[in-house]
Structures are given as structure tokens and as C-alpha cells.
Amino acid sequence: MNKKILDILGVPQAVPVPADMDTLDDMLVVNYISVKTRDHEKRAEQLRQEINSAFRSKGIPELSW
């Protein structure tokens, strides 16, 4: 069913590429870095909010980064 829909829409289908161990290792590293980056971005946002909350309570202008 999905193939028929893709054919009708003219959407190209991905051609599977055989992966070797180096490629899989690289994919795992990229995935790990992506997950860790998202974690760090979330933590940085939490810290920004905490800092701004503390600043507001002291009447200091908030950070805008």
C-alpha cells in the first residue's frame, strides 16, 4: 500500500546501503553526540531560567542570550 502511494506521489524511495562496522560506529557516535547536545541545550535553558528568576527577584535585568 505505501509503495503504491509513494509511486503515485512520485516520492523517491531510499535505496538501502549495506553498512559496515565503521559506518555503524560512526552512526552511533553521531547519535550519541546529538543526544548529548540536546541534553546540554535543555540544561542550559534550565540554568538560564533559574538565573533570570534570581535576577528578577533582586530587580536585576534578565539575561537575553
C-alpha positions as CSV (number, residue, x, y, z in Angstrom):
1,M,0.0,0.0,0.0
2,N,2.7,2.5,1.0
3,K,4.7,1.8,-2.2
4,K,1.7,2.5,-4.3
5,I,1.1,5.8,-2.6
6,L,4.8,6.7,-3.0
7,D,4.7,5.8,-6.7
8,I,1.6,8.0,-7.2
9,L,3.2,10.9,-5.4
10,G,6.5,10.4,-7.2
11,V,8.4,10.3,-3.9
12,P,11.8,8.7,-4.4
13,Q,12.5,5.7,-2.2
14,A,15.7,5.3,-0.3
15,V,18.0,2.7,-1.6
16,P,19.4,0.6,1.3
17,V,23.1,0.8,1.6
18,P,25.0,-2.1,3.2
19,A,26.6,-0.8,6.3
20,D,30.0,-1.9,7.6
21,M,31.1,-1.8,11.2
22,D,32.9,1.6,10.7
23,T,29.7,3.1,9.4
24,L,27.6,1.7,12.3
25,D,30.2,3.0,14.7
26,D,30.1,6.5,13.1
27,M,26.3,6.5,13.2
28,L,26.4,5.6,16.9
29,V,28.8,8.4,17.7
30,V,26.7,10.9,15.7
31,N,23.6,9.8,17.6
32,Y,25.4,10.0,20.9
33,I,26.6,13.5,20.2
34,S,23.1,14.5,19.1
35,V,21.5,13.2,22.3
36,K,24.1,14.8,24.5
37,T,23.8,18.1,22.7
38,R,20.0,18.1,23.2
39,D,20.6,17.3,26.9
40,H,23.1,20.1,27.3
41,E,20.8,22.6,25.5
42,K,17.9,21.7,27.8
43,R,20.2,22.1,30.9
44,A,21.5,25.4,29.6
45,E,17.9,26.6,29.2
46,Q,17.1,25.5,32.7
47,L,20.0,27.4,34.1
48,R,19.1,30.5,32.1
49,Q,15.6,30.4,33.6
50,E,17.0,29.9,37.1
51,I,19.4,32.8,36.7
52,N,16.8,35.1,35.3
53,S,14.4,34.1,38.1
54,A,17.1,35.0,40.6
55,F,17.9,38.3,38.8
56,R,14.2,39.2,38.7
57,S,13.9,38.6,42.5
58,K,16.8,41.1,43.0
59,G,15.5,43.6,40.5
60,I,18.3,43.0,38.0
61,P,17.6,42.9,34.3
62,E,17.3,39.4,32.8
63,L,19.9,37.8,30.5
64,S,18.9,37.8,26.9
65,W,21.1,35.0,25.5
